[in-house]
């Protein structure tokens, strides 16, 4: 079988189907974890800055860990940028966890900036992969992140509940797209199987 590379989902993960084990269960597990996290965030009634800071920190750390895990599906030469992005996300997530009572303005700027930068990065990476299957999934995530982040940064005086809802919506969109990517890879995996002789 020839070497086939497929761009799977949001972090421009390249799966080399003929060279490594199938990674779709990893994407599926990440997607389910993101959806469960989104449900927890959306169901919780945030009434303090400390709770919002905890959710923001957990979201950034989860995004960073997702990037690091996703880097394992890339070829060796392409892993380091994803690892750097992942570690930056984890580092950014530590800030609101270590400083549990920041101002609402600071959290709004932090959440908005994170989503805007992440959205632009995902959208630009998607544009570089337009020839690949499902390239538009990364652009959908990027546009969603950018719009949510721009809105959060533009209205920093909104309530705690609004910002917690934005984090929940982000986690839900990310989870759904991870699950979509997992099933897309699973379908490709089935298509590429060669009957044993």
Secondary structure, 3 states (H helix, E strand, C coil): CCCCEEECCCCCCEEECCCCCCCHHHHHHHHHHHHHHHHHHHHCCCCCHHHHHHHHHHHHHHHHHHHHHHHCCCCHHHHHHHHHHHHHHHHHHHHHHHCCCCCHHHHHHHHHHHHHHHHHHHHHHHHCCCCCCCHHHHHHHHHHHHHHHHHHHHCCCCCHHHHHHHHHHHHHHHHHHHHHHHHHHHHHHHHHCCCCC
